[in-house]
Amino acid sequence: MASNANLSGNPLLAAWNTPFGIPPFENIAPEHYRPAFDRALAEQQAEIADIAESEAAPTFVNTIEALERSGATLKRVGGVFFNLAGSHTNEAIQAVEREMAPILAKHRNSIFMNEALYRRVAALYEQRETLGLNGEQARVLDRYHTIFVRAGAKLGPNEKKRLAAITERLASLGTQFSQNVLADEKSYQLVLEGEEDLAGLPSFLREAAAQAAEERGLKGKHVITLSRSSIEPFLQFSRRRDLREQAFKAWASRGDNNGPTDNKAIIAEMAALRVERARLLGHKTFADFKLSDTMAKTPDAVLKLLNDVWSPARARAEAERDDLQALAQAQGDNIVIEPWDWRFYADQVRMARHNLDEATIKPYFRLDRIIEAAFETAHRLFGLSFRELEDFPKYHPDIRAWQVLDADGAPIGTFIGDYFARSSKRSGAWMSAFRSQEKLTGDVRPIIVNVMNFAKGGAGEPSLLSFDDARTLFHEFGHGLHGLLSNVTYPLLAGTSVSTDFVELPSQLFEHWLSQPEILRGYATHYRTGEPMPEELLERLMAARNFNQGFATVEYLASAFVDLELHRRKDVTDLDISAFEKDTLNKIGMPREIIMRHRTPHFTHVFSGDGYSSGYYSYLWSEVLDADAFMAFEETGDAFNEEMAEKLKRFIYSAGNLRDPAEAYTAFRGRLPTADALLAKRGLAA
């Protein structure tokens, strides 16, 4: 336990007299975290003891509301720490992360396996019809009861002890898994020495590669990293097939290099522990356990959706492959298409078919303008406006922040944007919260962050995005709006606290508005001239939206199949994860020329924590919803229809976890969707 001397000047524990309560990042050092965590854990342990040991009969206020009020300091400290552990880490933070993972898991177990506390919650749950609760209170009570049961509160002492050991070990393994992936990404660089190595690379990629080299102390050279925004365009444009192969194999083998950062043994141990955890809780497999608290409910329901989309997607991908092979041969390239060739030849096929390539599109997608486009979309749908902050605490010089105002000009929260790739940031893109909305302890306004990994422009040049990058920005901003617009009383229900197969609905739905001609006409402007994208180029861009969709769907579905199949196994003893991955892909008929979007050894969605384990299918499940939901706007003839936007805000974006997801969607749409709209959206309908 930290001494009072260690705590007196700890900025994590002091009042934050900063703009809008943004954490005082510049004052926080790695050595502040452990003492702050220790204080926060002790505080909540005392709060929980007061609730559990109370001699007063349980009531909603003295048990459920008291639980909701507990752990305020822990939420604040953890909000800062875990956001920075993902977006701007270092060895000191990683050491704290490894140290705290099992401690925090143990702390959570001590709450949700507390027998006296569970008895109070269970007593209220049994009396729930007679307590006079409003709808939100009833939902909070139901969710707490579910959380306690799923955490093992009903188990006997020996089973609780074993389950606690499992969850603590899984926390440590998940932390090590993500740190290994980051280490592999950070350590790799492909140095391009001269013009021969740069063959085929357009100016925007050369500038970004020069910037990456300078950041790594190699000024005057060019570097390709394993950030998706660096490697994907390199694979798309480089005429050096040998370098494409070299970079691709490094990208594909993250976490799979048989050295100190290899993740295969970690995966095997995690899979075994997850099966044991599920059985202790009365489920046949981990997938059965995990999915029982989602919209999908069962592995069979997920498998049906994956299979329904797999057949048309694979057929389309095989046709796409044949087109690539034909083009290569027509050009006199005597090769057989390999995974490192796909993007290179696909770009040429797209050019031939749609007269469209990335180098033509990117000058019209300047990062600043796409941020403005996302804000304008939120303004037109929900009446929001965004006021950029000039002077606020920053954890990195590149981050930006805005105060977010509602239609009446009243503040609803703060939005932080962290857009550029760097070696201290894990790959991918995500939304998180430094503070979530709630009204139980006052009118608490959210502080939401979007984290991306876009390539920086060269010296004096703006960051230019691909159309996929722009879609990613809209996607994460959709998550951001889910957090910003949250309007609930209880913290447990705030923002994105919904099941994984529903949480992607607000994000994927928001992507649709990027493709609206009125948004593109206004914000897709040339970064040098300011001229809007020519109408005929806009038409070509829209016509090509589903180009290469077989490839994109197959690489995604392959990852979802492997995730589900691994967690549907009843026996994972002696698991050889490489053989398992290969066998699963063979069974579904994976095209040889495509690999999983996330190979198992670097599948952080699934192994950095419980998040998307058995749940990577969620993007597809939510896409069924988002395709159908946007159709509701299209049916009105107005993509910004006020009545539909109001219903969308009320039942989806601001509603957090107030309702069961199926009820929430039905309240918005009047019915549940079918997969037809999804297949049409992806251009895979028969």
N, C-alpha and C positions, 0 to 999 in steps of 0.2 A: 504494500500500500504506500502511495506517495505521501510524503510529509507535507505539512501545511506550508513549509518554506518553498517546496517545489511548486505549490499551487498559487502562491500569492500573485505572481505576475503572469499567470497563464492566460493568454488571450482567448483561449477556447472557453474559459470559465467566467470571463469578465463580461460585463454588459457591452453589446456591440453598438456603439454610437456612430454608426456608418450609414451612408445613404441607403435607405430602405432595408436596413438590417442585413446587408450583404456581409458575409464573413470577412473579418479583417485579415485577408490572406497574407499581406506583406509582413504582418507581425507574428505569424504562426510558423514555428520551426518544428522539424520532426520530433525533437525531444519533448515537445509539449503534449504529444498525443497520448502516450502511455499514462502519464499522471492524470490527464483529463478523463481518459477511459476509466481508470481506477475509481476516480471520484464519482463519475456518472453511474457506474455499475453499483457502487455501494449505495448511492442514493436510491436507485430503483429497487435494489434488494430490500431496503428498509420500507419503501412504499408498498411493495408486494407483501411483506410480512404484516404490515398494518392491516391490509385488506384481508389476507388469509386468516389471520389470528383474531380478527374482530369477533367480539361476543354478540354483537348486534345481528339480528336476523338479516340475511342477504336481501338487498333491494337493488334495483337497477342503478340507483345513484351511488350507493356505497360499495358496489362491486364492479359493475360494468363501466360506469363513468369514472370510477376511481382507477380502474385499469387503464382507461383511455388517457387519463391525466398523468399516469406514471411514466417515468423514463424520459422526461422532457430534455434533460441535459444529455442523455445518451443519444437521443435523436439528433441533437444539434452537433455534438462531437462527431458522431458517425456520419452525418450528412457531409461534413467537410472532408473527413478522412477518406471515405470510400470514393467520393467524387475525384479527389486528387490522386488516389491510388490508381484510378483508371486513366485520368487525363493528363497528369503531370507528376509522374512518380520518380523516385530515385532509390538508391540502395537503402538509405535509412528508412524511408517510408515502407519499402518492401519488407524490411526486417520487422517493423512494427506489424505489418499486415500478417506475416507468418506467425508472429507471436500471438496476435489477438484472435486469429480465426478460431482456434479451439476454445479460447476463453469466452468469446461471445456466443459460440454454440452452446457451451456449458451453461451460460447465463440464461439463454432462451429456454433450455431444458428445465432449468430450476423454476421457471415461471410456469410453463405449460405442462409440466409433470407434477406440479405442486398439488398434492391430494386435497388438502383443505381448501385451496383456492378453487380447484375444479368442482368440489362438492357445492360450493356457493353458486358457481356458474350453472351447474347441472340442475340445481334446485330452481333457479330462475327459469331455465329453459323448460323444465317440466310444467311450470306455472305460467308460461308465457301468454296463454290466451286470457288469463285473468288479471294481468298486471296493468292493463290500460295503456299499453305502449303505443306510440305513433309508429308509422311505417318505417321510419329510419331507425328508431330504437329497436324495433323488432328485428330488423336486418342486422344491426350490430350484434345483438344477442345471439342470433342464429350463426353469424360468422365466428364469433368467439367460441361458441360451443363446438363448431366444426374444427376450428384450429386446435383446440385442446384435445379433441378426440384423435385428430390426425397426428398430433405430436406425441401421443402415447399416454394421455392422462388416465385412461381406463385400464392400463396394463398393471400386472402385479409387480412387486418390488424388483424381482430378478430381471423381468423383461424390461422394466424401465431402465435399470442399470445398464443393460446391454444396448438398448436403443440409444441411450445417452452417449455411450462410448462410440457407437456407430456415427451419430450425427457430428460429434466432435472430430472424429477422424476424417469424415467426408469434408468438413470445413477446411481442414488443413490440406487435404489432397486437392481440393478445388482451387485453393490459393496457389499451391505449387504449380498446378497445371497452367493457370493463366500467366504466372510469372515465367514459366518455361517458354511459352509461346512468344511472349514479349521479348525475351532474351534472344530467341532465334530471329525474330524480325529485326531487332535492334542491331544484331551483329553482322547481318548480311548487307553487302553493297556490291553492285556490279559497276565497276569503274569503266567508263567508256573513254578510251585513250585519244582517239582522233576521229577524223572525218569518216574513215572506213567503218568505225564502230557506230557512228551516228547515222549511217545510211538509212534513209526513209523517215527519219524522225522529223515531224513538223516543228515549227519555231516554238510553239507554246510548250511542247514537251522538252525541247532543248533548253529553254529558259528555266523550266521547273527542275530539270536534271542539274543544271548549273547551280541553281540555288541550293539544291540538296547537297551538292559537292562542297559548296562554300561552307554550309553548316557543319560539314564533317571535316573541315580543315583541308579541303582539296580544291582550293580556288583555282579556276582555270580549267578544271576537268568537268566531267559530267558523271552523275551517279544515279543509278536506278535502285530504288529501295523496294522492300516488300510491302509497302503501303499500296493498297489497291489502286489509289489514284496515280501511282507511279508505274506499277508493273503492268496494269491492264492496258494503258495506252502504248506502252513499250511493246507488248505482245501484239498489239494491233498494227503498229506502224513499222517496226524494225524489219529491214530487209535482211538482216543477219540471222539466218535460221539457227546457226550454232549458238548465238547469244540468246536468242529466244528460248531455245531448249535449256540452256544453262540456268537462266533466270526462272523459267517455269518450274523446273525441278526443285529449285531452292524454295520457291513459293509453295509447291505441293508437299514438300517434306518437312515443313515446320512441325516441330514436336516429334519428329520421326527420324532422328539422325543417330540413334544408338549411343548417344553421349550423355553428359550430365543433364541436358535439357530434354531428354527423350520422355515422352508421355505414355508410352504403351503400357508399362507396368502400373502406372497410376490409374489408367482407364480400367484395367483388369480388376484392380482392387476396388475401385469405386463401383463397378458393375456388381461385384459380389456383395459388397456392403449394401447396395441399394436393394438387391433381391432379399437379403436377410431383413432389412428394415421393413420392406413390404409385407413379408410373411409375419413378422412380429405384430403388424397392424391388421392382420387378417386378410391380406390380399395374395392372390396367386403369384403375381409378378409386379415389378415396379411400375410398369405401364398401367396395369389395372389400378394400382394405388394412386398414381399421379393423375390419371385421367378422370377418376371418379369425382373430382372437384372442378371439372371444366364443363364447357358447353358440350364437348364431344361425348363425354361420359365413359366411353369404352374404347379399347384398342380396335375392335372390329369396325366401329363407326369411322375411325380415322383411316383404317386400312381401305375401307370402301371408297372414301373420297380420293385417297392417293391413287388407287387403282383406276378409278373412273377417269382421272386426268392423265395417268401415265400412258395409256395406250395411244391416244391421239398425239400426245407430246412426243413420244418416242418416234412415232411414224413421221411427224413433222421434222424432227431432228435428223432422222435418217435421210429424208429428202434434202434437207439443208446440207448434210455432209456430201451427198452426191453432187450437189451444185458446186461445192468447194473443190471437190476432186476434179470435176470437169474443167473448172476455171484454171486450176493449177496445170493440168495437162495441156490445155489450150495455149497457155503461156510458155509451154516447153519446160515446165518444172517437173522433172522426172522424180516425183516423190509420192509417198502414200501419206495422206493427211494424218498428222499426229495432234495430240492435245495442244501443243505449243504453236501449231499452225492455224488453229481454228479462227482466232480473232483476226489474224493477218489476212487470210483469204476471205473471210466474211465481210471485212471492210471493203474489199474490192468488189465482191458480188453486190453489196449494197450500192456501191458507186455505179456499177453497171446497170442495176435494176432501177434505182431511184435517183441516180445522179446526185448522190448524197454521201459525204464522208465527214468524219469527225472534225477534220481541219477546216471544213467549210462552216460547220455548225458552231464550234466553240467560240469564235470571236463574238457571237451574239449572246453568249451566256456568261456574262461577267458576274462574279459572286455577289457584289454589292447590289446589282440590279435584281438578281433572283431573290435575295433577302427581301428587297422592297416588294417584289411580286408576291411573296408569301404573306407579307404584312398587308398588302392591298387586298388579297383574297380574304384574309381574316376580317378586314374592315368591311368588305362588302357582304360577307356572310353574317358576321356577328357584331358589327359596329365598333370593333376595336381600333385603337390608334396606338402608335408606338413613338415614344419620345426618347431619343438616344441620350445616354448619360455620358458626360465628358470626364467627370472626376469621380472615380469609385475604386474600391480595392480590387486588385487584380492578382491572380495566381500565376499569370503569364502575360507578357506585354501584348500578345495578340488578341486577347479576349475583348469582346464588346458587350455592352449591356444597354437595355432599354426599359424604361418604365412603361407598363402596359395600362391603358385607360379604356374604360367601357364607353358605350355610346353617349353617356351623359357626362363624360370627362372625369369620372371618378376612377381612382387607381384600383386595379384588381391584382396586380402582381408585378414582378420583375423578371425579365427574360435575359439570359446570358447566352451569347453565341461564342463557341470555341471551334473555329472552322479548319485550322491547318494541321497537317500531319507533322509529327515530330517524334524523335526517338524515345521521348519520355511518356508517350501516349500509346495505349493499346490500339490495335487496328479496329476498323469498323466505324459505326456511327450509332449514337444512342442519345436518349433523353434521360435526364435525372432531375432530382430536386435537392437543393440545399435546404429548402423549407417547404412543407406541403400546406395546402389550404385547410383550415378548419375553423369552427366557431365555438368550440367547447370552452377554450381557454381565452376567448377574446376573438376579435376579428382578425384572424391570422391570414396574411396574404402570402401567396406562394412565391418562391424564388426558383425558377425553372432554368435548366441549362440544356442546350443542344451541343453535342460534341461530334465533330466530323474529322475526316482525315483528307481534306482536299490538298492538292499540291499548290504551294505558293508560286506566284508569278516571279519572274526574274526581277532584277533590280529595276525599280521604277515602273514595273509592269503589273497590271492587276491579275488576280487569280481568275482563270477561265475554266468553266465547268463543261463537262459533257452533258448531254441531255439526261443520261442516267444519274450523274452527279446532282443535277438540278432536281430530279425526282427524289433523290435521297434527302436533299435539303427540305423539300416539301413534306416528305414522309416524317422526318424527325420533328418538323414544326407541327405536324398534326398531333404527334404525341405531346409536344409542348403545350398546344392548346388544350388538350385533355387535362393537363395539370393546371394551366392558368385559369381556365374557365370553371374549374371545380367549385361547386357551391353546396357543400354539405356541412353538417354540424360536427360529426364524429371523425377523428383522424383516421380510424381504421378503414373508412369508406372513401377517403379522398382520392381525387385524381385518377391515376392509372392503377389503382389497387383492385383490378378485376382479373379474371382468369386470362391466361396467356392467349387463348384462342379467341378472346374478345378484345383484348387490349390493342391488337393490331388494326382493328376496324377504324378508329379515328385517324390513325396515321396513314393507312393505305387509301382510305376514302379521300383524304386531303390531297393526295397525289393527283387525283382526277382534274383538279382545277388548274394545275400547271399546263395541261394540254388544251385548255380553253383558248380559242383564237383571240378573244379580247384581252386575256392576260399576256399571251405571247406577243401580240401586236404592241402592247404597251411597254413590255419590259425586256423582250429579247431584242436589244439594240446593240449595234456594233460598238465595241469598246473603244475604238479610235474615232469613228465619225459620229457616233450617236444616232446613226440612221437605223430605223426599225428594220427587222428582218424582212426582205422582199417577200411579197405575197406568194410568189411561185415557190420560193424556198420553204416558206411556212407550209404550203400545201404538200411539198415533197416530204417534209419532216413528219407531218401527220400521216401521210400515206405509208411511211416506213415504220410507224410505231410498233407494229407486230413483226418486223423483220427479225429473224434469228430467235423467234420466240420458242421454237422447239428446243434449241440449245439451252436457253435461259430456264425453261421449265424443267427440263431433264436434269440439269446440274443441281437445281434446288430440290426436286423430288427425290433424287438419289440420296441426298443428305437426310431428308425426312424419313425415307424408308430405313436407312441404316440405324438412325436414332431409335425409331419405333421397334425394329426387329431386335436390336440389342436389349432393349428394356422389356420386351415381351418374353424373353427367355426365362425359363424356370430354373435352369442350371447354367451357371457361368464358370464353373470350376475349370481350371486350366485354359482360360480364355486366351487364344492367340488372336489379338485384335486385328492384325493385318490379314490373317486368313479369313476371319469373320467378315471383315469389310469386303474382301474380294468375293467370297461366296455369296453374300447378300446381293452384291451388284450383278453377279452372274445370274442369279435366280430371277431378277427382274429384267434381265436382258439389256444391261447398260451398254450403250454404244461405246466401242473401244476408244473413240476419238474425243470423248468427253469425260472429265472427272467430276467427282462430287464438288459442289460449291465450297463445302467445308469438310475436308477429310477428317476422319475421327481423331487423329493425334493433335489437331489444332482446333477442334470443334468447341470453341469456348462457350457458345450458346448452351451447350449441353453439359460440359464438364467443369466450367469455372464456378459452378454452384448448381443449385437445383433448378434455377430459372426455367430453361426451356428443355430440360431433360424429359424425354418422351413427348416433347411439345414443339419440336421444330416444325411440325405440320401446321402450327398455329397460323403462320402467314397465309397458307392456302385456305384454311378454314375461314379466316377473317376476310380473305379475298372474295369468297362466296358472298359474304355480307356486304363488302364495300362495292362490289360490282352491282349488286341489286339495289343498294342504297343510292348510288349515284343515278341509277335508272329512275328512281323516284323524282329526282330533279329534272332529268331529261324528259320525263312524261309530262312535266308542266310546260316544257318549251323554254325554260329559263334556268340556266345553271346556277343562278343566284336567287332563286325564288324565295321571297321573304317568309312565306308560311312554312315551307319545308325547312328553311334554315333555322327558324325558331323551334320547330319540333326537334331538329337535329341537336341544337344546343340544349334544349330542355331534357331530352331523354338519353342523349349519348355524351356529348362533350362536357356538360356541367354536372352530370348525375353521378359520377364516380361509380361506386358499387352499391348504390341505393336499391337496385333491383337485381334479380337473377338476369343474366345476360339475355336469355331467350325472351323474357318479359320486356326487357328494355328495348330490344330490337323490334318486337311486335308493337310496342307502344309508339315507336317512331314510324314504322312502315305499315302496320296493320296486319302483318302476316310474317311468317318466316320465309327465307329465300330458298331457292333451289340452285344447283350448280350451273344452270343454263347460262346465266348472265356472265359467270366467270369464264366459261369456255368461249363465249362470244367476245368478251373483252380481250382475251389472249389470242383471238383469231384461230382457236382450235376447234370451233364448233363444226360439226359435220356438214 
